[in-house]
Amino acid sequence: MSVLYLRISQDSLSFAHYDATDEANFKNIVHPLNHAVSLYVNLRNAIVQYELLQQNYSRVEVIVVGKTVAVPLTEFNEEDAIVTYDYCFAQDAPHRIFYDPLPGMDAVLLFALNETTCRAIEEMFHDVHYTSAMTAVVKHCVGKGLSTSNGNRRFAYCHEENLDLICFDNDRLIMLSTYPLKNPDDAVYYILSTASQLGQEPTEGSFYVVGDEPMQSAILQRLSRFAADVRQIRPSSEYNRSNVAQNAQVPYDMVTLLLDSM
């Protein structure tokens, strides 16, 4: 199956095509958004500009970067998804609510995308599927370090002026939040404050940090002053120096989605 991956963030559109049997030909394009025109026009201009987007694909996987709500599976009702998400995050424009299951964690992840954006994508492409950027990250992290910690593991993912915090108690997801990220000191405050709210001491469990440089390194340095077990996630090491993981333009959420699902 030939799949085009389209990642939508606040400032850019990222396109990728990956074939696990031919990794050397991995292709990735980052197209800055022109906010003076609509997303439809941005997409049309990208299609004209890049040969990669002019191929015939059997499916387009849209990766949505945005706020998420984790809901316990026992409390999830598909008919209530819109009410639940809108209660957590007020929306000013028409939007669609989607959800991804988190197997083994007894939870689903709610996320949203502007209705106009959805229509623009679906006018350009056929057989479109939507997934949250955080879904693959959470699935990847749930088993990471489980055998070498006391069960309390916190993951900090810094990207595009956002900090995503994921906390586990063994293999149970206990928190998933996103904070605005302006500087590393704020990040350390959010990380330690969250641990405190969960009744966890910095000397207990493990802290993992991944994401954009130089922010990642600055967070690691500062966090190490307070926490006993701080670890850096290096995608290239995690994935045996894969071409995808070594490409600095490919964010960690896309790395985990492409390489864990193949």
Buried (B, 14 or more C-beta within 10 A) or exposed (E): EEBBBBBBBEEBBBBBBBBEEEBEEBBBBBBEBEEEEEBBEBBBEBBEEEEBBEEEBEBBBBBBBBBBBBBEEEEBEEEEBBEBBBEEBEEEEEBBBBBBBBEEBBBBBBBBBBEBBBBBBEEBBEEBEBBBBBBBBBBBBBEBBBEEBEBBBBBBBBBBEBBBBBBBBEEEBBBBBBBEBEEBEBBBEBBBEBBEEBEBEBEBBBBBBBBBEEBBEBBBEBBBEBBEBBBEBEBBEBBEEBBBBBBEEBBBBBBBBBBEEE
